[in-house]
Amino acid sequence: MTGTITALNLARSQFAFTVSFHFIFPAFSIGLASYLAVLEALWLKTRDPVYDNLYRYWIKIFSLVFGMGVVSGIVMSYQFGTNWAVFSDKAGPIIGPLMAYEVLSAFFLEAGFLGVMLFGINKVGPRLHFFATCMVAFGTLLSATWILAANSWMHTPAGWMMNETGQFIPSGSWLAIILNPSFPYRFVHTVIAAYLTTSLCVGAVGAWHLLKDRTNRGARTMFSMAMWMAALVAPVQILAGDTQGLNTQEYQPAKVMAMEGHFDSYPSGAPLVLIGIPDEEQRRMRYSVEIPKLSSLILAHDINAPLAGLDTIARRDWPPVAIIFWSFRVMVGLGVAILGLGLFSLLARVRGKLYDWPLLHRLTVMMGPAGFIAVIAGWVTTEVGRQPFTIYHALRTAESVSPVASPAVTVSLAAFVVVYFSTFVSGGIYILKLMARPPSSNESVPDSLPTHAAGITPAAGIEAHRGH
Amino acid sequence: MHADLTIAWAAIIVFAIAMYVVMDGFDLGIGILFSRFKVGTERDTAMNAIAPVWDGNETWLVLGGGGLMAAFPLAYAIILPALYAPIIAMLLGLVFRGIAFEFRWRDAGHRARWDAGFCLGSIVATFAQGITLGAVLQGIKITGRGYGGGYWDWLTPFTVLTGLSLVIGYALLGACWLIWKTSGPLQAEARRLAAPLTPGLLAAIAAVSVYTPFLNSKYYTTWFTWPGFCALALMPVAVVAIGVVLRRHLRRDRDSLPFALVLSLFGLSLLGLAISMWPDIIPSRLSIYDAAAPYRSQSFMLVGACVLVPLILAYTTWAYWVFRGKVAEEGYH
């Protein structure tokens, strides 16, 4: 029994590790692909060189992020089988086709046009090149659609029945499966999160260079674009998060109880627990700081509405309360901080000091990684909140795992950790180095590139084209 | 009706595997041979020959895995745990290789290390793919609806043989791609490397072919009774004929022909594999019909595949067309 629990936890750790690492890259590349499409569109429209310089600046970073996303994503398509064989057998008839559609419609589209986007500018001309950029951006969004449909189905399964061998199979329309109850909310919240993550990153790079040289045109433009995004989209995101929370409240109440730290039911008006230490053994919050009735107001829009607590849920169906309680607070805290940054930038803009307020720039640099942390924290909240099920209330995680014993999983987990850290971390460091270089007015290839390879790099290609 | 769909899906998976071998085989092969190229221009040009297309190529592998899970979930659920170690090794090899690919350009200070990673990752990934192929062919133990064997069942002399064979095969594909896409000293080096690899691949195909019928009595009956015997008689003739033409053309100036010939060798091997296994997906234990996803899943995906696969082939062809012709030392101009 201990053996199976260990193997289960190891399989979970390994999956959590590879998927968390993977998630960082698409979260960035979804936003960056759209940003590049916007930059190229602006360049085509205005012919202002600042936009195509920025395009060349960011496409170098994009190609690395995208490449790391591809290789870490290949791992994911096989981890379902290696670690979750029983889940794959049982849920394959529903999850499989959604992922197959992701590959067929999105991955090929991205990969097919990426080569042209990176290396093809002087082969195909600016309009066709812009089309390639748009196809890559569209592909990233399409990919998010399918994978979030599959993921949402695991949270709010719909349109299924079970066959005689215990497999989940479609009971009728695929639309019921794809448009399952949590999908629209999750999709909006996740895609906006990717855009915000990217804008914080772009903003931080712009701010970093403004701190050194506030006349740098490229830094000014990217900083201003990013701050518009943060100011306008952060409030939308908070609203989107709130509606997803209400949807979760309806379909996965135990998750919301854990997020709120509500061990007990409140017959008339539940308090909002700001902070505290969840004690699952004692089934209570310790040292909690609460605002009376506010939770009922947020979740039921009525300060005296009764709210059920974890005491109404069987203990074996509880998610891990402490993890969710904390990850939720990290996400919300960062969301509020991002909103604050956006408002600060609006103030600076109104006062005409957007490029001349070092405090704003320093704060923006500090907030650079905030999007990534918030995305991972939000995602931990929702996925850990799904526990102890893989398919909510239909298949337990403990019943989904592969018949692979712990030594094999231990060795492979160690191998993943070593390889991921040695490759992706050096990749990340290199990306930081690229970001530390100020955008020049004649953005070209990095110095470390051999000159004879210039023709294949995107930047030089664009340059050559425009030189005509 | 459902049986027809299942056959269609088996054909699509085989097609995805074939596409993967066609497309990623040569770039893994260039990785395998990488340490043999001179530091500097030769290596850079070899990389340029695959730069615009490699991540599209690897997408076929994702389709192979994703398609298998979608159309034959039971087979996916049994094969992957059975091949746990080689699959993980392949994935890590591909990670290493993909990252090295991106970073050798940019992190010139550690280029030797990235190059070694590219080469090693390519070899590990290829060897693991060959082992996977051999392990499926030799059979997998099943208990209930799951894998019933041990960790090391995949490791046998036969699987080591198929692993080595695939390394030789991809290396030859890589060399022939360079013969086609490059010129000058690198092309000459590729011709030199291809010369011994050609008989090497023929020997590997022969060894695997002779070994296979003795793995399983079903293979034996398939090949040594009518109509399999007919194929048995023709296969070696075809393989040897292609081999002879290939050897002669390695020295001549029809630069694209060797690559096409090696691909046809891979095609014949895949055909032989399909004849051996048909209609099973795990030999003698699980047929494609037993492993098939329900009708609604397969039909839903077939609609998508019929629309999207031709589209994919169209824009992939366009992408290759954009980068047609020889890769000059200066890269694509």
Interface residues (C-beta under 8 A of the other chain):
Chain A: S63 L64 F66 G67 M68 V70 V71 S72 G73 I74 V75 S77 Y78 F80 G81 T82 A85 V86 S88 D89 K90 A91 G92 P93 I94 I95 G96 P97 M99 A100 Y101 E102 V103 L104 S105 F107 F108 L109 A111 G112 F113 L114 G115 V116 L118 F119 G120 N122 K123 V124 N163 T165 Q167 I169 P170 W174 S402 P403 V404 A405 P407 A408 S412 A415 F416 V419 Y420 T423 F424 S426 G427 Y430 L434 P446 S448 L449 P450 H452 A453 A454 G455 I456 T457
Chain B: T41 D44 N48 A51 P52 V53 D55 G56 E58 T59 L61 V62 L63 G65 G66 G67 M69 A70 A71 P73 L74 Y76 A77 I78 I79 L80 P81 Y84 A85 I87 I88 L91 L92 L94 V95 F96 G98 I99 A100 F101 E102 F103 W105 R106 D107 A108 G109 R145 G146 Y147 G148 Y151 A293 P294 R296 S297 F300 M301 G304 A305 L308 V309 I312 Y315 T316 W318 A319 V322 F323 A328 E329 E330 G331 Y332 H333
